[in-house]
């Protein structure tokens, strides 16, 4: 679905297990997680091996990102979002994408 996309977010990247697959299909991948420890771990493990950007961001409390992206992937994320925050999370994520 994202083949050929220029810029993609892996939201809730955790350990970044999907990154190797995504990087085969997209030009630029940005890891995003609310947990700074996950991002630091990903930087420590992946930054020298793969051309990945890293970002700590909370789509519920911090709103959308300033930069727009072509697409986003959320693997094992939605089930951790409290139901009353679904609309906020998804709205801010969608607002971080190009139309």
Order of alpha helices (4+ residues) and beta strands (2+ residues): beta-alpha-beta-alpha-beta-beta-alpha
